[in-house]
Amino acid sequence: MDLGLTGKWALVCAASKGLGRGCAEALVKEGANVVITARGEEALEATAAELRALGGGEVRVVAGDITTPDGRAAALAACPQVDILVNNAGGPPPGDFRQWDRDTWIKALDANMLTPIELIRATVDGMASRGYGRVVNITSGAVKAPIGVLGLSNGARSGLTGFVAGLARSPLAARNVTINGLLPGAFDTDRLRVTLRAGAKAAGQDEEAAADARRRTIPAQRFGTPEEFGAVCAFLCSQHAGYLTGQNILLDGGTYPGTF
């Protein structure tokens, strides 16, 4: 299937590794040009070299903190036009809400709600004027089924989801601009490994034993891969997904138990 992405320009956030990298790789393979951004310059440059070796679209690198005005300005300046925006940021830490002060909440909201909204605000009118735009927000399965210790993430990501629910149904939809969420469950990324390691240590378990136990809770009996996550992202960004907007696509191997 030709996704119609050749020559499109995409800005992919937190793309040096994990799910962001999976999305960037899928877009490059489809012929899109990408600007990838992350805070770690060394990892970002290594990822860019591997993406360029795929022989797809152009790859540009912007090292910086996308949650800051300067970081956003630099990333946007590197992209001749933003046809595709993939919002992504590491989730806030777990904990007990009694220990979170206002500054902790603001930091979580800045990263996982307000930064995506700022990038959407900066790009959707240009998309609408050109008659093509795709915004994909990488959030979390916690938007569908909150995770007790991840209250900061539950709150910030749900706030973004609620905002997008209204915006996606605005006149932007008539201009072929779609906004959707991708909600990952357990994917084989560094973040998952860190979480498993911490949980295993607290329970006095071996890390691999903890990983096996987690896999058994997933109907698919495995963790997802960044590559398959990226493939779904690429489809949402494609010419074939213009009638799909305001939706939250859950990729969790069947873990969420609800009907709706």
Secondary structure, DSSP 4 states (H G I P E B T S, - for coil): ---S-TT-EEEEES-SSHHHHHHHHHHHHTT-EEEEEES-HHHHHHHHHHHHTTT-S-EEEEES-TTSHHHHHHHHHTSS--SEEEE--PPPPP--GGG--HHHHHHHHIIIIIHHHHHHHHHHHHHHHHT-EEEEEE--GGGTS--TT-HHHHHHHHHHHHHHHHHTTSGGGGGTEEEEEEEE-SBSSHHHHHHHHHHHHHHT--HHHHHHHHHHTSTTSS-B-HHHHHHHHHHHTSGGGTT--S-EEEESTT------
